Amino acid sequence: MALEDKILVCRDCGKEFTFTVGEQEFYMSRGLQSEPTRCRECRSARRRNRFGETRQMYPAICASC
């Protein structure tokens, strides 16, 4: 079965987005059977807003520095 890019519609914003061949291969390698229902921006926003709070960020210095 040859894969090709698919155009999907985001369930949150209604914008069309591309489900690329690379993303489809990633989903298959993880055993995921459902296609994504949200675009990348809405998925990111949903992760940020999970539980209604924003993440606290702290300054850090890497071990090499």
PyMOL Python script that loads the backbone (N, CA, C, O; Angstrom):
from pymol import cmd

cmd.read_pdbstr("""\
ATOM      1  N   MET A   1       0.844  -1.184   0.000  1.00  0.00           N
ATOM      2  CA  MET A   1       0.000   0.000   0.000  1.00  0.00           C
ATOM      3  C   MET A   1       0.882   1.237   0.000  1.00  0.00           C
ATOM      4  O   MET A   1       1.649   1.458   0.938  1.00  0.00           O
ATOM      5  N   ALA A   2       0.779   2.030  -1.029  1.00  0.00           N
ATOM      6  CA  ALA A   2       1.563   3.258  -1.127  1.00  0.00           C
ATOM      7  C   ALA A   2       0.844   4.376  -0.376  1.00  0.00           C
ATOM      8  O   ALA A   2      -0.348   4.614  -0.571  1.00  0.00           O
ATOM      9  N   LEU A   3       1.590   5.045   0.477  1.00  0.00           N
ATOM     10  CA  LEU A   3       1.026   6.151   1.240  1.00  0.00           C
ATOM     11  C   LEU A   3       1.182   7.449   0.450  1.00  0.00           C
ATOM     12  O   LEU A   3       2.112   7.600  -0.343  1.00  0.00           O
ATOM     13  N   GLU A   4       0.273   8.366   0.675  1.00  0.00           N
ATOM     14  CA  GLU A   4       0.388   9.701   0.100  1.00  0.00           C
ATOM     15  C   GLU A   4      -0.194  10.695   1.097  1.00  0.00           C
ATOM     16  O   GLU A   4      -1.001  10.328   1.951  1.00  0.00           O
ATOM     17  N   ASP A   5       0.219  11.954   0.985  1.00  0.00           N
ATOM     18  CA  ASP A   5      -0.266  12.995   1.883  1.00  0.00           C
ATOM     19  C   ASP A   5      -1.791  13.075   1.829  1.00  0.00           C
ATOM     20  O   ASP A   5      -2.403  12.910   0.774  1.00  0.00           O
ATOM     21  N   LYS A   6      -2.395  13.336   3.013  1.00  0.00           N
ATOM     22  CA  LYS A   6      -3.840  13.492   3.101  1.00  0.00           C
ATOM     23  C   LYS A   6      -4.154  14.882   3.630  1.00  0.00           C
ATOM     24  O   LYS A   6      -3.436  15.406   4.482  1.00  0.00           O
ATOM     25  N   ILE A   7      -5.208  15.468   3.134  1.00  0.00           N
ATOM     26  CA  ILE A   7      -5.690  16.757   3.631  1.00  0.00           C
ATOM     27  C   ILE A   7      -6.822  16.456   4.611  1.00  0.00           C
ATOM     28  O   ILE A   7      -7.825  15.843   4.244  1.00  0.00           O
ATOM     29  N   LEU A   8      -6.652  16.893   5.868  1.00  0.00           N
ATOM     30  CA  LEU A   8      -7.656  16.686   6.906  1.00  0.00           C
ATOM     31  C   LEU A   8      -8.147  18.041   7.401  1.00  0.00           C
ATOM     32  O   LEU A   8      -7.504  19.061   7.154  1.00  0.00           O
ATOM     33  N   VAL A   9      -9.272  18.061   8.093  1.00  0.00           N
ATOM     34  CA  VAL A   9      -9.841  19.291   8.627  1.00  0.00           C
ATOM     35  C   VAL A   9      -9.779  19.228  10.152  1.00  0.00           C
ATOM     36  O   VAL A   9     -10.199  18.241  10.754  1.00  0.00           O
ATOM     37  N   CYS A  10      -9.255  20.284  10.771  1.00  0.00           N
ATOM     38  CA  CYS A  10      -9.116  20.365  12.219  1.00  0.00           C
ATOM     39  C   CYS A  10     -10.495  20.463  12.863  1.00  0.00           C
ATOM     40  O   CYS A  10     -11.340  21.239  12.414  1.00  0.00           O
ATOM     41  N   ARG A  11     -10.722  19.680  13.910  1.00  0.00           N
ATOM     42  CA  ARG A  11     -12.018  19.689  14.571  1.00  0.00           C
ATOM     43  C   ARG A  11     -12.218  20.919  15.452  1.00  0.00           C
ATOM     44  O   ARG A  11     -13.354  21.249  15.793  1.00  0.00           O
ATOM     45  N   ASP A  12     -11.138  21.601  15.825  1.00  0.00           N
ATOM     46  CA  ASP A  12     -11.250  22.778  16.680  1.00  0.00           C
ATOM     47  C   ASP A  12     -11.400  24.068  15.872  1.00  0.00           C
ATOM     48  O   ASP A  12     -12.338  24.834  16.095  1.00  0.00           O
ATOM     49  N   CYS A  13     -10.487  24.309  14.943  1.00  0.00           N
ATOM     50  CA  CYS A  13     -10.496  25.588  14.215  1.00  0.00           C
ATOM     51  C   CYS A  13     -11.089  25.473  12.818  1.00  0.00           C
ATOM     52  O   CYS A  13     -11.388  26.493  12.197  1.00  0.00           O
ATOM     53  N   GLY A  14     -11.267  24.247  12.306  1.00  0.00           N
ATOM     54  CA  GLY A  14     -11.856  24.060  10.983  1.00  0.00           C
ATOM     55  C   GLY A  14     -10.896  24.275   9.826  1.00  0.00           C
ATOM     56  O   GLY A  14     -11.294  24.198   8.664  1.00  0.00           O
ATOM     57  N   LYS A  15      -9.634  24.545  10.135  1.00  0.00           N
ATOM     58  CA  LYS A  15      -8.631  24.781   9.098  1.00  0.00           C
ATOM     59  C   LYS A  15      -8.147  23.440   8.525  1.00  0.00           C
ATOM     60  O   LYS A  15      -8.048  22.449   9.248  1.00  0.00           O
ATOM     61  N   GLU A  16      -7.850  23.421   7.233  1.00  0.00           N
ATOM     62  CA  GLU A  16      -7.298  22.224   6.615  1.00  0.00           C
ATOM     63  C   GLU A  16      -5.824  22.104   6.966  1.00  0.00           C
ATOM     64  O   GLU A  16      -5.117  23.108   7.048  1.00  0.00           O
ATOM     65  N   PHE A  17      -5.355  20.865   7.175  1.00  0.00           N
ATOM     66  CA  PHE A  17      -3.937  20.610   7.413  1.00  0.00           C
ATOM     67  C   PHE A  17      -3.545  19.317   6.730  1.00  0.00           C
ATOM     68  O   PHE A  17      -4.392  18.468   6.450  1.00  0.00           O
ATOM     69  N   THR A  18      -2.256  19.170   6.462  1.00  0.00           N
ATOM     70  CA  THR A  18      -1.750  18.015   5.741  1.00  0.00           C
ATOM     71  C   THR A  18      -1.234  16.958   6.714  1.00  0.00           C
ATOM     72  O   THR A  18      -0.427  17.255   7.595  1.00  0.00           O
ATOM     73  N   PHE A  19      -1.703  15.738   6.549  1.00  0.00           N
ATOM     74  CA  PHE A  19      -1.220  14.574   7.288  1.00  0.00           C
ATOM     75  C   PHE A  19      -0.212  13.908   6.356  1.00  0.00           C
ATOM     76  O   PHE A  19      -0.578  13.135   5.471  1.00  0.00           O
ATOM     77  N   THR A  20       1.072  14.226   6.572  1.00  0.00           N
ATOM     78  CA  THR A  20       2.115  13.831   5.628  1.00  0.00           C
ATOM     79  C   THR A  20       2.406  12.337   5.684  1.00  0.00           C
ATOM     80  O   THR A  20       2.008  11.644   6.620  1.00  0.00           O
ATOM     81  N   VAL A  21       3.101  11.860   4.670  1.00  0.00           N
ATOM     82  CA  VAL A  21       3.512  10.457   4.606  1.00  0.00           C
ATOM     83  C   VAL A  21       4.384  10.116   5.815  1.00  0.00           C
ATOM     84  O   VAL A  21       4.234   9.048   6.409  1.00  0.00           O
ATOM     85  N   GLY A  22       5.300  11.025   6.178  1.00  0.00           N
ATOM     86  CA  GLY A  22       6.169  10.793   7.334  1.00  0.00           C
ATOM     87  C   GLY A  22       5.379  10.651   8.626  1.00  0.00           C
ATOM     88  O   GLY A  22       5.679   9.790   9.453  1.00  0.00           O
ATOM     89  N   GLU A  23       4.363  11.503   8.798  1.00  0.00           N
ATOM     90  CA  GLU A  23       3.520  11.403   9.993  1.00  0.00           C
ATOM     91  C   GLU A  23       2.722  10.105   9.979  1.00  0.00           C
ATOM     92  O   GLU A  23       2.549   9.470  11.019  1.00  0.00           O
ATOM     93  N   GLN A  24       2.237   9.711   8.805  1.00  0.00           N
ATOM     94  CA  GLN A  24       1.482   8.460   8.702  1.00  0.00           C
ATOM     95  C   GLN A  24       2.369   7.266   9.057  1.00  0.00           C
ATOM     96  O   GLN A  24       1.928   6.347   9.747  1.00  0.00           O
ATOM     97  N   GLU A  25       3.619   7.281   8.587  1.00  0.00           N
ATOM     98  CA  GLU A  25       4.558   6.198   8.918  1.00  0.00           C
ATOM     99  C   GLU A  25       4.835   6.170  10.416  1.00  0.00           C
ATOM    100  O   GLU A  25       4.918   5.095  11.010  1.00  0.00           O
ATOM    101  N   PHE A  26       4.979   7.349  11.036  1.00  0.00           N
ATOM    102  CA  PHE A  26       5.186   7.433  12.481  1.00  0.00           C
ATOM    103  C   PHE A  26       3.994   6.828  13.218  1.00  0.00           C
ATOM    104  O   PHE A  26       4.176   6.031  14.138  1.00  0.00           O
ATOM    105  N   TYR A  27       2.780   7.198  12.822  1.00  0.00           N
ATOM    106  CA  TYR A  27       1.579   6.664  13.467  1.00  0.00           C
ATOM    107  C   TYR A  27       1.545   5.141  13.340  1.00  0.00           C
ATOM    108  O   TYR A  27       1.243   4.443  14.308  1.00  0.00           O
ATOM    109  N   MET A  28       1.857   4.620  12.136  1.00  0.00           N
ATOM    110  CA  MET A  28       1.835   3.174  11.931  1.00  0.00           C
ATOM    111  C   MET A  28       2.899   2.474  12.769  1.00  0.00           C
ATOM    112  O   MET A  28       2.653   1.392  13.303  1.00  0.00           O
ATOM    113  N   SER A  29       4.084   3.083  12.890  1.00  0.00           N
ATOM    114  CA  SER A  29       5.162   2.453  13.664  1.00  0.00           C
ATOM    115  C   SER A  29       4.817   2.380  15.145  1.00  0.00           C
ATOM    116  O   SER A  29       5.329   1.516  15.856  1.00  0.00           O
ATOM    117  N   ARG A  30       3.958   3.273  15.616  1.00  0.00           N
ATOM    118  CA  ARG A  30       3.534   3.283  17.019  1.00  0.00           C
ATOM    119  C   ARG A  30       2.250   2.491  17.238  1.00  0.00           C
ATOM    120  O   ARG A  30       1.777   2.368  18.368  1.00  0.00           O
ATOM    121  N   GLY A  31       1.691   1.959  16.165  1.00  0.00           N
ATOM    122  CA  GLY A  31       0.461   1.177  16.279  1.00  0.00           C
ATOM    123  C   GLY A  31      -0.790   2.028  16.435  1.00  0.00           C
ATOM    124  O   GLY A  31      -1.835   1.527  16.851  1.00  0.00           O
ATOM    125  N   LEU A  32      -0.691   3.322  16.104  1.00  0.00           N
ATOM    126  CA  LEU A  32      -1.849   4.212  16.199  1.00  0.00           C
ATOM    127  C   LEU A  32      -2.704   4.028  14.960  1.00  0.00           C
ATOM    128  O   LEU A  32      -2.196   4.085  13.840  1.00  0.00           O
ATOM    129  N   GLN A  33      -3.993   3.810  15.148  1.00  0.00           N
ATOM    130  CA  GLN A  33      -4.858   3.526  14.008  1.00  0.00           C
ATOM    131  C   GLN A  33      -5.721   4.705  13.601  1.00  0.00           C
ATOM    132  O   GLN A  33      -6.238   4.727  12.484  1.00  0.00           O
ATOM    133  N   SER A  34      -5.891   5.682  14.475  1.00  0.00           N
ATOM    134  CA  SER A  34      -6.716   6.852  14.164  1.00  0.00           C
ATOM    135  C   SER A  34      -5.870   7.969  13.576  1.00  0.00           C
ATOM    136  O   SER A  34      -4.717   8.163  13.963  1.00  0.00           O
ATOM    137  N   GLU A  35      -6.453   8.696  12.644  1.00  0.00           N
ATOM    138  CA  GLU A  35      -5.778   9.863  12.087  1.00  0.00           C
ATOM    139  C   GLU A  35      -5.922  11.022  13.069  1.00  0.00           C
ATOM    140  O   GLU A  35      -6.864  11.033  13.862  1.00  0.00           O
ATOM    141  N   PRO A  36      -5.014  11.993  13.037  1.00  0.00           N
ATOM    142  CA  PRO A  36      -5.154  13.150  13.927  1.00  0.00           C
ATOM    143  C   PRO A  36      -6.409  13.947  13.572  1.00  0.00           C
ATOM    144  O   PRO A  36      -6.790  14.035  12.405  1.00  0.00           O
ATOM    145  N   THR A  37      -7.038  14.520  14.583  1.00  0.00           N
ATOM    146  CA  THR A  37      -8.251  15.298  14.345  1.00  0.00           C
ATOM    147  C   THR A  37      -8.018  16.788  14.530  1.00  0.00           C
ATOM    148  O   THR A  37      -8.897  17.598  14.237  1.00  0.00           O
ATOM    149  N   ARG A  38      -6.827  17.155  15.019  1.00  0.00           N
ATOM    150  CA  ARG A  38      -6.492  18.566  15.240  1.00  0.00           C
ATOM    151  C   ARG A  38      -5.212  18.918  14.488  1.00  0.00           C
ATOM    152  O   ARG A  38      -4.327  18.079  14.320  1.00  0.00           O
ATOM    153  N   CYS A  39      -5.127  20.174  14.037  1.00  0.00           N
ATOM    154  CA  CYS A  39      -3.913  20.650  13.381  1.00  0.00           C
ATOM    155  C   CYS A  39      -2.807  20.823  14.427  1.00  0.00           C
ATOM    156  O   CYS A  39      -3.071  20.779  15.629  1.00  0.00           O
ATOM    157  N   ARG A  40      -1.598  21.015  13.972  1.00  0.00           N
ATOM    158  CA  ARG A  40      -0.443  21.132  14.868  1.00  0.00           C
ATOM    159  C   ARG A  40      -0.619  22.271  15.878  1.00  0.00           C
ATOM    160  O   ARG A  40      -0.296  22.111  17.055  1.00  0.00           O
ATOM    161  N   GLU A  41      -1.131  23.422  15.418  1.00  0.00           N
ATOM    162  CA  GLU A  41      -1.308  24.572  16.313  1.00  0.00           C
ATOM    163  C   GLU A  41      -2.320  24.268  17.411  1.00  0.00           C
ATOM    164  O   GLU A  41      -2.093  24.604  18.573  1.00  0.00           O
ATOM    165  N   CYS A  42      -3.432  23.637  17.055  1.00  0.00           N
ATOM    166  CA  CYS A  42      -4.465  23.324  18.050  1.00  0.00           C
ATOM    167  C   CYS A  42      -3.993  22.232  19.011  1.00  0.00           C
ATOM    168  O   CYS A  42      -4.334  22.259  20.193  1.00  0.00           O
ATOM    169  N   ARG A  43      -3.212  21.276  18.512  1.00  0.00           N
ATOM    170  CA  ARG A  43      -2.646  20.254  19.414  1.00  0.00           C
ATOM    171  C   ARG A  43      -1.710  20.895  20.424  1.00  0.00           C
ATOM    172  O   ARG A  43      -1.747  20.557  21.608  1.00  0.00           O
ATOM    173  N   SER A  44      -0.866  21.824  19.964  1.00  0.00           N
ATOM    174  CA  SER A  44       0.059  22.519  20.864  1.00  0.00           C
ATOM    175  C   SER A  44      -0.696  23.347  21.891  1.00  0.00           C
ATOM    176  O   SER A  44      -0.363  23.328  23.076  1.00  0.00           O
ATOM    177  N   ALA A  45      -1.717  24.076  21.437  1.00  0.00           N
ATOM    178  CA  ALA A  45      -2.510  24.902  22.348  1.00  0.00           C
ATOM    179  C   ALA A  45      -3.220  24.037  23.375  1.00  0.00           C
ATOM    180  O   ALA A  45      -3.307  24.407  24.546  1.00  0.00           O
ATOM    181  N   ARG A  46      -3.724  22.898  22.952  1.00  0.00           N
ATOM    182  CA  ARG A  46      -4.424  21.987  23.871  1.00  0.00           C
ATOM    183  C   ARG A  46      -3.460  21.471  24.935  1.00  0.00           C
ATOM    184  O   ARG A  46      -3.819  21.391  26.110  1.00  0.00           O
ATOM    185  N   ARG A  47      -2.241  21.119  24.532  1.00  0.00           N
ATOM    186  CA  ARG A  47      -1.239  20.658  25.508  1.00  0.00           C
ATOM    187  C   ARG A  47      -0.889  21.768  26.498  1.00  0.00           C
ATOM    188  O   ARG A  47      -0.777  21.522  27.699  1.00  0.00           O
ATOM    189  N   ARG A  48      -0.718  22.993  25.989  1.00  0.00           N
ATOM    190  CA  ARG A  48      -0.367  24.124  26.858  1.00  0.00           C
ATOM    191  C   ARG A  48      -1.469  24.420  27.860  1.00  0.00           C
ATOM    192  O   ARG A  48      -1.190  24.756  29.010  1.00  0.00           O
ATOM    193  N   ASN A  49      -2.714  24.297  27.433  1.00  0.00           N
ATOM    194  CA  ASN A  49      -3.846  24.680  28.270  1.00  0.00           C
ATOM    195  C   ASN A  49      -4.450  23.523  29.058  1.00  0.00           C
ATOM    196  O   ASN A  49      -5.490  23.685  29.696  1.00  0.00           O
ATOM    197  N   ARG A  50      -3.816  22.376  29.017  1.00  0.00           N
ATOM    198  CA  ARG A  50      -4.344  21.230  29.744  1.00  0.00           C
ATOM    199  C   ARG A  50      -4.465  21.585  31.221  1.00  0.00           C
ATOM    200  O   ARG A  50      -3.548  22.165  31.802  1.00  0.00           O
ATOM    201  N   PHE A  51      -5.554  21.248  31.805  1.00  0.00           N
ATOM    202  CA  PHE A  51      -5.851  21.514  33.219  1.00  0.00           C
ATOM    203  C   PHE A  51      -5.992  22.998  33.510  1.00  0.00           C
ATOM    204  O   PHE A  51      -5.984  23.384  34.678  1.00  0.00           O
ATOM    205  N   GLY A  52      -6.123  23.847  32.493  1.00  0.00           N
ATOM    206  CA  GLY A  52      -6.387  25.257  32.687  1.00  0.00           C
ATOM    207  C   GLY A  52      -5.251  26.046  33.300  1.00  0.00           C
ATOM    208  O   GLY A  52      -5.487  27.103  33.885  1.00  0.00           O
ATOM    209  N   GLU A  53      -4.052  25.574  33.186  1.00  0.00           N
ATOM    210  CA  GLU A  53      -2.914  26.302  33.760  1.00  0.00           C
ATOM    211  C   GLU A  53      -1.761  26.344  32.764  1.00  0.00           C
ATOM    212  O   GLU A  53      -1.662  25.495  31.877  1.00  0.00           O
ATOM    213  N   THR A  54      -0.909  27.320  32.916  1.00  0.00           N
ATOM    214  CA  THR A  54       0.276  27.400  32.074  1.00  0.00           C
ATOM    215  C   THR A  54       1.459  26.841  32.850  1.00  0.00           C
ATOM    216  O   THR A  54       1.466  26.857  34.081  1.00  0.00           O
ATOM    217  N   ARG A  55       2.420  26.367  32.155  1.00  0.00           N
ATOM    218  CA  ARG A  55       3.591  25.775  32.802  1.00  0.00           C
ATOM    219  C   ARG A  55       4.531  26.868  33.302  1.00  0.00           C
ATOM    220  O   ARG A  55       4.756  27.868  32.621  1.00  0.00           O
ATOM    221  N   GLN A  56       5.065  26.667  34.478  1.00  0.00           N
ATOM    222  CA  GLN A  56       6.048  27.574  35.045  1.00  0.00           C
ATOM    223  C   GLN A  56       7.408  27.229  34.452  1.00  0.00           C
ATOM    224  O   GLN A  56       7.838  26.077  34.519  1.00  0.00           O
ATOM    225  N   MET A  57       8.087  28.212  33.874  1.00  0.00           N
ATOM    226  CA  MET A  57       9.399  27.985  33.288  1.00  0.00           C
ATOM    227  C   MET A  57      10.462  28.569  34.203  1.00  0.00           C
ATOM    228  O   MET A  57      10.264  29.623  34.808  1.00  0.00           O
ATOM    229  N   TYR A  58      11.588  27.881  34.301  1.00  0.00           N
ATOM    230  CA  TYR A  58      12.698  28.305  35.147  1.00  0.00           C
ATOM    231  C   TYR A  58      13.966  28.390  34.320  1.00  0.00           C
ATOM    232  O   TYR A  58      14.154  27.589  33.404  1.00  0.00           O
ATOM    233  N   PRO A  59      14.850  29.351  34.624  1.00  0.00           N
ATOM    234  CA  PRO A  59      16.122  29.416  33.899  1.00  0.00           C
ATOM    235  C   PRO A  59      16.997  28.214  34.275  1.00  0.00           C
ATOM    236  O   PRO A  59      16.964  27.756  35.417  1.00  0.00           O
ATOM    237  N   ALA A  60      17.754  27.719  33.343  1.00  0.00           N
ATOM    238  CA  ALA A  60      18.617  26.572  33.596  1.00  0.00           C
ATOM    239  C   ALA A  60      19.963  26.762  32.897  1.00  0.00           C
ATOM    240  O   ALA A  60      20.053  27.449  31.880  1.00  0.00           O
ATOM    241  N   ILE A  61      20.991  26.154  33.444  1.00  0.00           N
ATOM    242  CA  ILE A  61      22.313  26.152  32.851  1.00  0.00           C
ATOM    243  C   ILE A  61      22.659  24.702  32.566  1.00  0.00           C
ATOM    244  O   ILE A  61      22.578  23.855  33.455  1.00  0.00           O
ATOM    245  N   CYS A  62      23.046  24.411  31.327  1.00  0.00           N
ATOM    246  CA  CYS A  62      23.335  23.025  30.985  1.00  0.00           C
ATOM    247  C   CYS A  62      24.621  22.555  31.668  1.00  0.00           C
ATOM    248  O   CYS A  62      25.460  23.365  32.064  1.00  0.00           O
ATOM    249  N   ALA A  63      24.757  21.260  31.797  1.00  0.00           N
ATOM    250  CA  ALA A  63      25.904  20.678  32.489  1.00  0.00           C
ATOM    251  C   ALA A  63      27.216  20.972  31.767  1.00  0.00           C
ATOM    252  O   ALA A  63      28.271  21.008  32.400  1.00  0.00           O
ATOM    253  N   SER A  64      27.165  21.183  30.458  1.00  0.00           N
ATOM    254  CA  SER A  64      28.380  21.454  29.695  1.00  0.00           C
ATOM    255  C   SER A  64      28.877  22.892  29.888  1.00  0.00           C
ATOM    256  O   SER A  64      30.055  23.170  29.664  1.00  0.00           O
ATOM    257  N   CYS A  65      28.009  23.789  30.292  1.00  0.00           N
ATOM    258  CA  CYS A  65      28.390  25.189  30.450  1.00  0.00           C
ATOM    259  C   CYS A  65      28.965  25.421  31.835  1.00  0.00           C
ATOM    260  O   CYS A  65      29.348  26.544  32.164  1.00  0.00           O
TER     261      CYS A  65
END
""", "prot")
cmd.dss("prot")
cmd.show_as("cartoon", "prot")
cmd.util.cbc("prot")
cmd.orient("prot")
